[in-house]
Amino acid sequence: MNQTTTSAQFSKVEQGNLTCVYNQTLITNFDTEMLNPSYWQQNNAVTGSAQGRGTTWFVEYKDNGDIKHDWVLRHYYRGGLIGKLIRDSYWFSGVTKTRAASEFALLRHINTLQLPAPEPIAYRVTQHGFYYQADLLSSRIHHAQDLVAILSEKALTDDVWHNIGTTIQRFHHHGIYHHDLNSHNILLNDKNQVFLIDFDRGELRTNPVNTTWKQANMARLQRSFLKELNKLAEFNYTEKNWQALMAGYQDGNTSDAERQSS
């Protein structure tokens, strides 16, 4: 195993056809198998799971000081029609261009901006000739549920909807493009704080003049609410809720303009 420190906080491990990068300030005894569910199962450290395209695993890590960390382990799966033919393999054109490395780098940037999103813990890329498979470890948002789960049980106040809009605008203000902004990827914790998750295929957009992608992002989010409203027997979402969300988004834009002019 060859190990080189890539920064003061992150280290890179290369072992055979595996490449991993991990947060060395959080993991004191890194093992590439930490990117396998079986590692956590064998250590009785699985605390839960969720089903999507595949299984997302919730795991618990104890550092040398016995401090517990709650993390999320996710394998990268393809969606859509191609996902039925090629489940989890992607064309390899360099480690830094992989889905895992790109999402990890974006999360690192988001964390430097102190935006409410998971913290990147580690990723692994496994190369198989011209193709690769990938896995990602990130922090788990404590005491939180996604909007679909919450709205299936109760309605939210205008203030919360307003805060959701303002939070999304904060990401957009910094050029953070969320490829799949939908009601499943927005979380609220027990203090009604808002978080965005799942930045796979997300990007950093640096053109402040072009707002088309922001509008498309919000339109996608609105469609996701309407989709759940039509699908679920109970889903506490109305047009008034969307207007409150957009009011929060616009208030965030106004605050940015005021800061720039002052």
Secondary structure, DSSP 8 states (H G I E B T S, - for coil): -EEEE-SSSEEEEEETTEEEEEETTT-SS--GGGGSHHHHHHTT-EEEEEESSSEEEEEEEE-TT--EEEEEEEE----TTHHHHSSS-EE-S-GGGSHHHHHHHHHHHHHHTT-SS--EEEEEEEEETTEEEEEEEEE--TTEEEHHHHHTT----HHHHHHHHHHHHHHHHTTEE-TT--TTSEEEETT--EEE---TT-EE---SS--HHHHHHHHHHHHHHHHHHHHSS-----HHHHHHHHHHHHHHHHHHHHHHH-
